[in-house]
Amino acid sequence: MTIHSFMISLCCLLGVAGSLMSQNLSGGLILGFNTSQVDGDADGGFRQIGPVLGGFVNYPLTQKMDLQTELIFEQLGSVSKGRFFAIRTSHISVPILATFPLDIDLGDEKRRLAFQAGPVIGILLGAKDGVSGTDFSTVYRQTDLRVQAGAGYHVSNRWELVLRYGYSVYSFLKGGANPTYLRPGAPGLYHHYVQFSFRYGL
């Protein structure tokens, strides 16, 4: 998937949400960032910052659970302490989340807190070392699987602040590949990140 096809898919996703509002389907826009590291490399620390942008569609399954599907462009990766390498991977990601809303009574008004968890399918667009410019796309899997869990707080009727934690289910390094930054004895490379975002309901 390219950026062009991502934009077309995002417009279709939001168009479907808009056309089905009367059937309890809702949707909106996503804007935020990831702070990430790669488990299995020679360094640690959540120093790689990358954007998160896209859209979501939410469908209530029951009074206590919703299904939320998202289509986002995001960047993950790792940065060494001395910036000897700075791996940045770009993805089109599709989180499929079970959402458990909880209404909070604040006296004069109510706010909604939603706990979320589910799998994330990632499609690799590209991967480079931000210091040397080396392209690592050929040694990484084209698709990866992650899990995410977190919570969202509705600061107004349309705006939601979301905090999530994500981790790779399996290594995104292709079998047999052995880049120089792979830590000796490490079983592979795994995305490890915290995501902050705002969601705006349409």
C-alpha positions as CSV (number, residue, x, y, z in Angstrom):
1,M,0.0,0.0,0.0
2,T,1.3,3.5,-0.9
3,I,0.5,6.8,0.6
4,H,-1.8,7.5,-2.3
5,S,-3.9,4.4,-1.8
6,F,-3.9,5.1,2.0
7,M,-5.5,8.5,1.4
8,I,-8.1,6.9,-0.9
9,S,-8.8,4.1,1.7
10,L,-9.1,6.7,4.5
11,C,-11.6,8.8,2.5
12,C,-13.6,5.7,1.9
13,L,-13.5,4.7,5.5
14,L,-14.8,8.1,6.7
15,G,-17.3,8.2,3.8
16,V,-18.8,4.9,5.0
17,A,-19.0,6.2,8.5
18,G,-20.7,9.4,7.4
19,S,-23.3,7.6,5.3
20,L,-24.2,5.2,8.1
21,M,-24.4,7.6,11.1
22,S,-28.1,6.8,11.3
23,Q,-27.2,3.1,12.0
24,N,-25.1,4.0,15.1
25,L,-21.9,3.9,13.1
26,S,-19.6,6.9,14.0
27,G,-16.2,7.9,12.9
28,G,-13.6,10.7,12.9
29,L,-10.0,11.8,12.5
30,I,-6.8,10.8,14.4
31,L,-3.8,13.0,15.0
32,G,-1.0,12.1,17.4
33,F,2.5,10.6,17.8
34,N,4.4,7.5,18.9
35,T,7.4,7.4,21.1
36,S,9.1,4.1,20.4
37,Q,12.1,1.8,20.7
38,V,13.0,-1.5,19.1
39,D,13.6,-4.4,21.5
40,G,16.5,-6.6,20.3
41,D,18.7,-3.8,19.1
42,A,21.9,-2.7,20.9
43,D,20.2,0.2,22.7
44,G,17.1,1.1,24.6
45,G,14.9,4.1,25.5
46,F,11.8,5.5,23.9
47,R,13.5,8.2,21.9
48,Q,12.2,7.7,18.4
49,I,9.3,10.1,17.8
50,G,7.0,9.6,14.8
51,P,3.6,10.9,13.7
52,V,0.3,9.1,13.8
53,L,-2.6,10.3,11.5
54,G,-5.6,8.7,10.0
55,G,-9.2,7.9,10.8
56,F,-11.5,5.6,12.7
57,V,-14.9,4.0,12.6
58,N,-16.8,2.9,15.8
59,Y,-19.7,0.6,16.0
60,P,-21.5,-0.3,19.2
61,L,-21.9,-4.1,19.6
62,T,-23.7,-4.0,23.0
63,Q,-24.4,-1.4,25.6
64,K,-21.0,-2.2,27.2
65,M,-18.7,-2.9,24.2
66,D,-17.9,-1.2,20.9
67,L,-15.9,-2.4,17.9
68,Q,-13.4,0.3,16.6
69,T,-11.5,-0.1,13.4
70,E,-8.8,2.4,12.4
71,L,-6.7,3.2,9.4
72,I,-3.5,5.1,10.2
73,F,-0.1,6.2,8.9
74,E,2.5,5.9,11.6
75,Q,6.2,5.8,12.2
76,L,8.1,3.6,14.7
77,G,11.7,2.8,15.3
78,S,14.7,3.3,17.5
79,V,17.4,5.9,18.2
80,S,20.7,5.2,20.0
81,K,21.8,7.4,22.9
82,G,24.7,8.9,20.9
83,R,22.6,8.9,17.6
84,F,25.0,6.4,16.0
85,F,21.9,5.0,14.3
86,A,18.3,6.1,14.1
87,I,16.0,3.5,12.5
88,R,12.6,4.9,11.4
89,T,10.0,2.6,10.0
90,S,6.9,3.9,8.2
91,H,3.6,1.9,8.3
92,I,0.0,1.8,7.2
93,S,-1.6,0.2,10.3
94,V,-5.0,-1.2,10.9
95,P,-5.9,-1.5,14.6
96,I,-9.1,-3.6,15.3
97,L,-10.1,-2.8,18.9
98,A,-12.7,-3.9,21.4
99,T,-13.7,-0.8,23.3
100,F,-15.4,-0.8,26.7
101,P,-17.0,2.6,27.5
102,L,-17.6,3.9,31.0
103,D,-19.5,7.0,31.8
104,I,-18.2,9.2,34.6
105,D,-20.5,11.5,36.5
106,L,-18.8,14.9,37.1
107,G,-21.9,16.5,38.8
108,D,-23.2,18.9,36.2
109,E,-22.0,16.8,33.3
110,K,-20.9,13.3,32.3
111,R,-17.6,12.3,30.6
112,R,-16.8,9.0,28.9
113,L,-13.7,6.9,29.6
114,A,-13.1,4.0,27.2
115,F,-10.7,1.1,27.7
116,Q,-9.4,-0.4,24.5
117,A,-7.5,-3.5,23.4
118,G,-6.9,-5.5,20.3
119,P,-4.6,-6.5,17.4
120,V,-2.8,-4.2,15.0
121,I,-1.9,-5.2,11.4
122,G,1.0,-3.2,10.1
123,I,2.1,-2.9,6.4
124,L,5.6,-1.6,5.9
125,L,6.1,1.3,3.6
126,G,9.8,1.8,4.2
127,A,12.6,1.7,6.7
128,K,15.8,3.7,6.9
129,D,18.7,4.6,9.2
130,G,18.2,8.3,9.8
131,V,21.9,8.8,10.3
132,S,23.5,6.9,7.5
133,G,20.6,6.7,5.1
134,T,20.9,2.9,4.8
135,D,17.7,1.3,3.6
136,F,16.6,-1.6,5.8
137,S,13.3,-2.3,4.0
138,T,14.6,-5.6,2.4
139,V,15.5,-7.1,5.8
140,Y,12.2,-6.4,7.5
141,R,8.9,-8.2,7.0
142,Q,6.4,-6.5,4.8
143,T,3.6,-7.1,7.3
144,D,3.8,-7.3,11.1
145,L,1.3,-8.0,13.9
146,R,1.2,-6.1,17.1
147,V,-1.2,-5.7,20.1
148,Q,-2.3,-2.5,21.6
149,A,-4.1,-1.6,24.9
150,G,-5.0,1.7,26.5
151,A,-7.7,4.1,27.3
152,G,-9.4,7.2,25.9
153,Y,-11.0,10.1,27.7
154,H,-13.6,12.3,26.0
155,V,-12.7,15.8,26.9
156,S,-15.8,17.1,25.0
157,N,-18.6,15.6,22.8
158,R,-16.2,15.5,19.8
159,W,-12.7,15.4,21.2
160,E,-11.1,12.3,22.8
161,L,-7.6,12.0,24.3
162,V,-6.1,8.5,23.9
163,L,-3.1,6.8,25.4
164,R,-2.0,3.3,24.3
165,Y,0.8,0.9,24.7
166,G,1.8,-1.4,21.8
167,Y,4.2,-4.3,21.3
168,S,5.0,-6.7,18.4
169,V,3.6,-10.2,18.6
170,Y,6.5,-11.6,16.6
171,S,9.8,-10.3,15.3
172,F,9.6,-8.0,12.2
173,L,13.1,-9.0,11.1
174,K,13.1,-11.5,8.2
175,G,14.5,-14.9,9.0
176,G,18.3,-15.1,8.4
177,A,18.8,-11.3,8.4
178,N,21.5,-10.2,10.8
179,P,21.9,-6.4,10.8
180,T,24.9,-5.0,12.7
181,Y,22.7,-3.3,15.4
182,L,21.0,-6.6,16.3
183,R,22.0,-7.4,19.9
184,P,24.0,-10.6,20.2
185,G,21.7,-13.4,21.3
186,A,18.5,-11.4,20.7
187,P,15.8,-13.6,19.1
188,G,14.7,-10.8,16.7
189,L,13.5,-7.2,16.6
190,Y,10.2,-6.1,18.2
191,H,8.4,-2.8,18.1
192,H,7.8,-1.4,21.6
193,Y,5.9,2.0,21.8
194,V,3.6,4.3,23.6
195,Q,1.0,6.2,21.5
196,F,-0.5,9.6,22.3
197,S,-3.3,10.9,20.1
198,F,-6.4,13.1,19.8
199,R,-9.5,11.8,18.1
200,Y,-12.1,14.2,16.6
201,G,-15.5,12.8,16.0
202,L,-17.3,13.9,12.8
